[in-house]
């Protein structure tokens, strides 16, 4: 089952369930949020919006109609994004101003929130390996550089290693910037976990207790404070 369908399946008949990984949310709020995200990005990709300043959120459906509305929203998004070439220009908050960025962002938003949804009903499943690898790639290559207002101060070098794949990333963040650096560079701290847990960790769904940490824990804490969402 793909992530958008997994959200709908988890939420059907359970809209009042609390979502522990999104404090203050119920599954109804998660379904609404993901549907709105899909709608927003579809309009941006289609050239109807030049950014969030022109966005007006639609009226929220009643709970009885929410899952059906969500399915229509994600179906429209899939149709729009599937009809456009990845290099089609579009507004984004990242360095890449293309529909390809939007496709990736929508897929990653859906994947992480599908974990939120299944976790809420006690059926949390790992995120698909390929999606999780791409998700960590996106996080270190797009999300961290976009945090530039929060990157001042001393730098830390963090290595993320997946222990169920061959993937690893070494990131230096601070002193006004964030970038990937060679794997051979000396690091302050290494975080190891299965790739799904690494993605959930960087998006603050897994605590440090769920991963293996080797090195300067204070450096990791400074990193986590910088990327708190």
One Martini backbone bead per residue (centre of mass of N, CA, C, O) as a GRO file, in nm:
protein
  229
    1UNK     BB    1   0.096   0.036   0.023
    2UNK     BB    2   0.070   0.352  -0.010
    3UNK     BB    3   0.093   0.633   0.179
    4UNK     BB    4  -0.185   0.767   0.109
    5UNK     BB    5  -0.352   0.508   0.163
    6UNK     BB    6  -0.257   0.458   0.454
    7UNK     BB    7  -0.390   0.702   0.575
    8UNK     BB    8  -0.683   0.639   0.502
    9UNK     BB    9  -0.696   0.361   0.641
   10UNK     BB   10  -0.625   0.459   0.930
   11UNK     BB   11  -0.867   0.684   0.948
   12UNK     BB   12  -1.091   0.503   0.907
   13UNK     BB   13  -1.294   0.536   1.189
   14UNK     BB   14  -1.030   0.722   1.346
   15UNK     BB   15  -1.026   1.048   1.370
   16UNK     BB   16  -0.997   1.065   1.705
   17UNK     BB   17  -0.718   0.988   1.709
   18UNK     BB   18  -0.424   1.017   1.837
   19UNK     BB   19  -0.098   1.181   1.755
   20UNK     BB   20   0.196   1.146   1.907
   21UNK     BB   21   0.396   1.277   1.674
   22UNK     BB   22   0.152   1.513   1.682
   23UNK     BB   23   0.092   1.728   1.891
   24UNK     BB   24  -0.267   1.783   1.911
   25UNK     BB   25  -0.343   1.559   1.719
   26UNK     BB   26  -0.556   1.412   1.499
   27UNK     BB   27  -0.636   1.231   1.229
   28UNK     BB   28  -0.799   1.459   1.105
   29UNK     BB   29  -0.562   1.662   1.094
   30UNK     BB   30  -0.374   1.497   0.915
   31UNK     BB   31  -0.556   1.467   0.670
   32UNK     BB   32  -0.589   1.766   0.619
   33UNK     BB   33  -0.294   1.843   0.586
   34UNK     BB   34  -0.219   1.656   0.347
   35UNK     BB   35  -0.436   1.758   0.153
   36UNK     BB   36  -0.334   2.053   0.148
   37UNK     BB   37  -0.052   1.998   0.046
   38UNK     BB   38  -0.138   1.879  -0.224
   39UNK     BB   39  -0.298   2.122  -0.322
   40UNK     BB   40  -0.079   2.335  -0.314
   41UNK     BB   41   0.133   2.194  -0.503
   42UNK     BB   42  -0.050   2.168  -0.749
   43UNK     BB   43  -0.083   2.475  -0.793
   44UNK     BB   44   0.212   2.540  -0.827
   45UNK     BB   45   0.279   2.347  -1.065
   46UNK     BB   46   0.040   2.483  -1.248
   47UNK     BB   47   0.071   2.813  -1.189
   48UNK     BB   48  -0.144   2.937  -0.965
   49UNK     BB   49   0.116   2.970  -0.780
   50UNK     BB   50   0.397   3.178  -0.639
   51UNK     BB   51   0.315   3.111  -0.340
   52UNK     BB   52   0.202   3.144  -0.008
   53UNK     BB   53   0.085   3.443  -0.033
   54UNK     BB   54  -0.161   3.326  -0.238
   55UNK     BB   55  -0.280   3.142  -0.025
   56UNK     BB   56  -0.601   2.968   0.024
   57UNK     BB   57  -0.765   2.800   0.238
   58UNK     BB   58  -0.986   2.577   0.259
   59UNK     BB   59  -1.255   2.441   0.362
   60UNK     BB   60  -1.336   2.229   0.605
   61UNK     BB   61  -1.454   1.937   0.630
   62UNK     BB   62  -1.637   1.721   0.748
   63UNK     BB   63  -1.566   1.425   0.884
   64UNK     BB   64  -1.756   1.257   0.693
   65UNK     BB   65  -1.580   1.395   0.430
   66UNK     BB   66  -1.265   1.386   0.463
   67UNK     BB   67  -1.154   1.131   0.318
   68UNK     BB   68  -1.276   1.192   0.042
   69UNK     BB   69  -1.133   1.462   0.006
   70UNK     BB   70  -0.847   1.352   0.026
   71UNK     BB   71  -0.858   1.166  -0.219
   72UNK     BB   72  -0.904   1.394  -0.424
   73UNK     BB   73  -0.648   1.555  -0.364
   74UNK     BB   74  -0.433   1.330  -0.428
   75UNK     BB   75  -0.531   1.270  -0.714
   76UNK     BB   76  -0.478   1.550  -0.830
   77UNK     BB   77  -0.179   1.561  -0.768
   78UNK     BB   78  -0.098   1.313  -0.936
   79UNK     BB   79  -0.196   1.424  -1.205
   80UNK     BB   80  -0.032   1.682  -1.220
   81UNK     BB   81   0.260   1.569  -1.162
   82UNK     BB   82   0.240   1.348  -1.396
   83UNK     BB   83   0.210   1.580  -1.640
   84UNK     BB   84   0.499   1.679  -1.557
   85UNK     BB   85   0.803   1.784  -1.581
   86UNK     BB   86   1.062   1.797  -1.358
   87UNK     BB   87   1.189   2.078  -1.504
   88UNK     BB   88   0.962   2.245  -1.431
   89UNK     BB   89   0.895   2.546  -1.337
   90UNK     BB   90   0.888   2.642  -0.977
   91UNK     BB   91   0.795   2.712  -0.680
   92UNK     BB   92   1.020   2.707  -0.392
   93UNK     BB   93   1.208   2.668  -0.082
   94UNK     BB   94   1.434   2.568  -0.242
   95UNK     BB   95   1.694   2.538  -0.472
   96UNK     BB   96   1.482   2.390  -0.635
   97UNK     BB   97   1.272   2.519  -0.916
   98UNK     BB   98   1.074   2.244  -0.937
   99UNK     BB   99   0.872   1.973  -0.986
  100UNK     BB  100   1.070   1.769  -0.868
  101UNK     BB  101   1.066   1.884  -0.585
  102UNK     BB  102   0.762   1.847  -0.537
  103UNK     BB  103   0.742   1.547  -0.565
  104UNK     BB  104   0.933   1.483  -0.333
  105UNK     BB  105   0.787   1.640  -0.105
  106UNK     BB  106   0.518   1.490  -0.122
  107UNK     BB  107   0.631   1.207  -0.072
  108UNK     BB  108   0.761   1.271   0.208
  109UNK     BB  109   0.520   1.378   0.358
  110UNK     BB  110   0.353   1.118   0.324
  111UNK     BB  111   0.545   0.913   0.455
  112UNK     BB  112   0.567   1.032   0.741
  113UNK     BB  113   0.252   1.050   0.788
  114UNK     BB  114   0.201   0.747   0.760
  115UNK     BB  115   0.347   0.680   1.018
  116UNK     BB  116   0.177   0.847   1.207
  117UNK     BB  117  -0.090   0.696   1.145
  118UNK     BB  118  -0.004   0.403   1.218
  119UNK     BB  119   0.095   0.470   1.503
  120UNK     BB  120  -0.185   0.568   1.614
  121UNK     BB  121  -0.300   0.248   1.569
  122UNK     BB  122  -0.054   0.040   1.634
  123UNK     BB  123   0.094   0.007   1.311
  124UNK     BB  124   0.383   0.064   1.280
  125UNK     BB  125   0.583   0.120   0.990
  126UNK     BB  126   0.823   0.113   0.794
  127UNK     BB  127   0.982   0.288   0.574
  128UNK     BB  128   1.059   0.271   0.278
  129UNK     BB  129   1.375   0.243   0.178
  130UNK     BB  130   1.389   0.433  -0.071
  131UNK     BB  131   1.237   0.667   0.060
  132UNK     BB  132   1.430   0.705   0.302
  133UNK     BB  133   1.684   0.771   0.147
  134UNK     BB  134   1.564   1.018   0.002
  135UNK     BB  135   1.485   1.168   0.263
  136UNK     BB  136   1.769   1.218   0.370
  137UNK     BB  137   1.871   1.360   0.124
  138UNK     BB  138   1.673   1.595   0.139
  139UNK     BB  139   1.743   1.697   0.421
  140UNK     BB  140   2.055   1.762   0.367
  141UNK     BB  141   2.010   1.920   0.072
  142UNK     BB  142   1.741   2.112   0.153
  143UNK     BB  143   1.653   2.166   0.448
  144UNK     BB  144   1.907   2.269   0.589
  145UNK     BB  145   1.973   2.513   0.398
  146UNK     BB  146   1.682   2.649   0.465
  147UNK     BB  147   1.794   2.724   0.779
  148UNK     BB  148   1.985   2.979   0.779
  149UNK     BB  149   1.881   3.153   1.034
  150UNK     BB  150   1.984   2.881   1.226
  151UNK     BB  151   2.328   2.871   1.155
  152UNK     BB  152   2.455   3.000   1.373
  153UNK     BB  153   2.750   2.940   1.503
  154UNK     BB  154   2.876   2.670   1.589
  155UNK     BB  155   2.998   2.384   1.450
  156UNK     BB  156   2.877   2.068   1.325
  157UNK     BB  157   2.960   1.718   1.275
  158UNK     BB  158   2.748   1.481   1.106
  159UNK     BB  159   2.680   1.131   1.108
  160UNK     BB  160   2.484   0.924   0.892
  161UNK     BB  161   2.395   0.574   0.948
  162UNK     BB  162   2.303   0.291   0.786
  163UNK     BB  163   2.251  -0.057   0.903
  164UNK     BB  164   2.071  -0.162   0.622
  165UNK     BB  165   2.277  -0.003   0.450
  166UNK     BB  166   2.527   0.195   0.261
  167UNK     BB  167   2.434   0.460   0.383
  168UNK     BB  168   2.576   0.801   0.403
  169UNK     BB  169   2.612   1.115   0.602
  170UNK     BB  170   2.794   1.431   0.596
  171UNK     BB  171   2.745   1.712   0.818
  172UNK     BB  172   2.781   2.069   0.813
  173UNK     BB  173   2.672   2.290   1.085
  174UNK     BB  174   2.722   2.630   1.066
  175UNK     BB  175   2.844   2.943   1.025
  176UNK     BB  176   2.584   2.999   0.810
  177UNK     BB  177   2.576   2.681   0.726
  178UNK     BB  178   2.503   2.391   0.502
  179UNK     BB  179   2.679   2.074   0.432
  180UNK     BB  180   2.819   1.845   0.251
  181UNK     BB  181   3.076   1.610   0.330
  182UNK     BB  182   3.318   1.413   0.345
  183UNK     BB  183   3.340   1.102   0.492
  184UNK     BB  184   3.644   1.153   0.605
  185UNK     BB  185   3.556   1.348   0.796
  186UNK     BB  186   3.560   1.470   1.091
  187UNK     BB  187   3.355   1.400   1.376
  188UNK     BB  188   3.143   1.452   1.651
  189UNK     BB  189   2.898   1.261   1.543
  190UNK     BB  190   2.719   0.944   1.536
  191UNK     BB  191   2.436   0.809   1.356
  192UNK     BB  192   2.265   0.494   1.408
  193UNK     BB  193   2.035   0.319   1.181
  194UNK     BB  194   1.780   0.246   1.037
  195UNK     BB  195   1.661   0.419   0.774
  196UNK     BB  196   1.382   0.483   0.888
  197UNK     BB  197   1.490   0.596   1.163
  198UNK     BB  198   1.657   0.825   1.046
  199UNK     BB  199   1.423   0.981   0.925
  200UNK     BB  200   1.262   1.004   1.191
  201UNK     BB  201   1.484   1.155   1.345
  202UNK     BB  202   1.514   1.418   1.168
  203UNK     BB  203   1.181   1.450   1.214
  204UNK     BB  204   1.124   1.388   1.528
  205UNK     BB  205   1.014   1.072   1.579
  206UNK     BB  206   1.288   1.004   1.702
  207UNK     BB  207   1.479   0.940   1.955
  208UNK     BB  208   1.792   0.890   2.082
  209UNK     BB  209   1.696   0.606   2.201
  210UNK     BB  210   1.653   0.481   1.885
  211UNK     BB  211   1.965   0.528   1.860
  212UNK     BB  212   2.303   0.529   1.773
  213UNK     BB  213   2.559   0.694   1.970
  214UNK     BB  214   2.879   0.845   1.858
  215UNK     BB  215   2.997   1.084   2.081
  216UNK     BB  216   2.892   1.413   2.094
  217UNK     BB  217   2.600   1.489   2.246
  218UNK     BB  218   2.606   1.800   2.244
  219UNK     BB  219   2.621   1.829   1.936
  220UNK     BB  220   2.351   1.692   1.882
  221UNK     BB  221   2.174   1.886   2.046
  222UNK     BB  222   2.241   2.135   1.875
  223UNK     BB  223   2.129   2.025   1.616
  224UNK     BB  224   1.835   1.973   1.715
  225UNK     BB  225   1.775   2.269   1.787
  226UNK     BB  226   1.805   2.378   1.492
  227UNK     BB  227   1.578   2.146   1.374
  228UNK     BB  228   1.328   2.252   1.500
  229UNK     BB  229   0.962   2.233   1.415
   0.00000   0.00000   0.00000
